[in-house]
Amino acid sequence: MKFKYFLILFLGAFSFAFAQQFSYKPLNPAFGGDTFNYNWLLSSATAQNGFTQPRAATVQQSDLDRFGEQLNQQVLSQISRVLLAQQVEAVGDFDQEGTFTFGTLNVEVFDSDEGLVINILNTTNGEQTQIVVPNP
């Protein structure tokens, strides 16, 4: 019986002799860990990720389809260039000072110390843009 008490006392004393204070230091930098762990955590998570994003099926176009698409883009580009040239002619020459109206846009052009200033005001919603062309 004395031996049991002695053994319990001995093991109890032995466990206190090797006891230490536990301290926790997080690994994840988002929770206060070292920032150098970020790459290791990311590569570890990527390696364990079993999910893959489905890839979009690539559509193989024939030469005729590609030619038709390029022709369509060129025609639309030419139409937009012609329309833009007509709009600029309708607004006026930006070398002259004054106020011009084009649809719902009011364009004001004047010369200042900074250079040529172009104010564009959309009268429907009040949005305004200012373009400054510096003096040479």
C-alpha positions in Angstrom: 0.0 0.0 0.0 2.9 2.3 0.8 4.3 1.5 -2.5 1.2 2.7 -4.4 1.2 6.0 -2.5 4.9 6.3 -3.2 4.4 5.6 -6.9 1.6 8.1 -7.2 3.6 10.7 -5.4 6.7 10.0 -7.5 4.7 10.2 -10.8 3.0 13.3 -9.7 6.3 15.0 -8.8 7.8 13.7 -12.0 5.1 15.2 -14.2 5.5 18.6 -12.5 9.2 18.5 -13.2 8.7 18.3 -17.0 5.6 20.5 -17.2 5.8 23.6 -19.2 3.5 26.4 -20.2 1.7 25.9 -23.5 1.8 28.8 -25.9 -0.1 28.9 -29.2 1.3 30.8 -32.2 -0.9 30.7 -35.3 0.5 29.7 -38.7 -1.9 31.6 -40.8 -0.9 35.2 -41.4 -4.5 36.2 -41.5 -4.8 35.3 -37.8 -1.5 36.8 -36.6 1.0 34.2 -37.9 4.2 34.8 -39.7 3.8 36.4 -43.1 6.4 34.2 -44.6 4.0 31.2 -44.1 1.6 32.6 -46.8 3.3 30.9 -49.8 3.6 27.6 -48.0 0.0 27.6 -46.9 -1.2 28.6 -50.4 0.8 25.9 -52.1 -0.3 23.3 -49.6 -4.0 24.2 -50.1 -3.5 24.1 -53.9 -2.0 20.7 -53.7 -4.8 19.4 -51.6 -7.5 20.9 -53.7 -9.4 18.1 -55.5 -11.7 20.4 -57.4 -10.9 21.7 -60.8 -12.6 24.4 -62.7 -14.4 23.1 -65.8 -12.8 24.4 -68.9 -14.9 26.0 -71.6 -15.1 24.1 -74.7 -13.1 25.8 -77.4 -15.0 26.3 -80.6 -12.9 25.7 -83.6 -13.9 28.1 -86.4 -13.4 27.3 -89.9 -11.4 29.6 -92.2 -14.7 30.8 -93.8 -16.2 31.7 -90.4 -13.1 33.6 -89.3 -13.1 35.5 -92.7 -16.7 36.4 -92.2 -16.1 37.6 -88.7 -13.1 39.7 -89.7 -15.1 41.2 -92.6 -18.0 42.0 -90.3 -15.6 43.8 -87.8 -14.0 45.8 -90.6 -17.4 46.9 -92.0 -18.6 47.9 -88.5 -15.4 49.8 -87.9 -15.7 51.7 -91.2 -19.3 52.6 -90.3 -18.3 53.9 -86.9 -15.5 56.0 -88.4 -18.0 57.6 -90.8 -20.5 58.3 -88.1 -17.9 59.8 -85.8 -16.7 62.1 -88.6 -20.3 63.2 -89.2 -20.8 63.9 -85.5 -17.6 66.0 -85.3 -18.6 68.0 -88.3 -22.1 68.6 -86.7 -20.5 69.8 -83.5 -18.1 72.2 -85.2 -14.4 72.9 -85.4 -12.8 72.6 -82.0 -10.3 75.3 -82.9 -13.1 77.9 -82.5 -14.3 78.9 -79.1 -18.0 78.7 -78.3 -20.8 76.4 -77.2 -22.1 73.6 -79.4 -25.1 71.4 -79.0 -25.2 67.8 -80.3 -28.3 65.9 -79.3 -28.3 65.9 -75.5 -24.7 66.9 -75.2 -23.6 70.5 -74.7 -19.9 71.0 -75.8 -18.2 74.2 -74.6 -14.8 75.0 -76.1 -12.5 77.8 -74.8 -8.9 78.7 -74.5 -7.3 79.1 -71.0 -3.9 79.4 -69.4 -3.8 75.5 -69.2 -4.6 75.1 -72.8 -7.6 74.3 -74.9 -10.5 73.3 -72.6 -13.4 71.2 -73.8 -16.4 70.8 -71.4 -18.9 68.1 -72.3 -22.3 68.2 -70.4 -24.9 65.5 -70.8 -28.2 67.4 -70.3 -30.3 64.3 -69.5 -28.5 63.1 -66.4 -26.1 66.0 -65.6 -22.8 64.1 -66.1 -20.0 66.4 -67.0 -16.5 65.7 -68.5 -13.7 68.1 -69.0 -10.8 67.6 -71.4 -7.7 69.8 -71.3 -5.4 69.9 -74.3 -2.2 71.5 -73.0 -0.5 74.3 -74.9 2.6 73.3 -76.9 
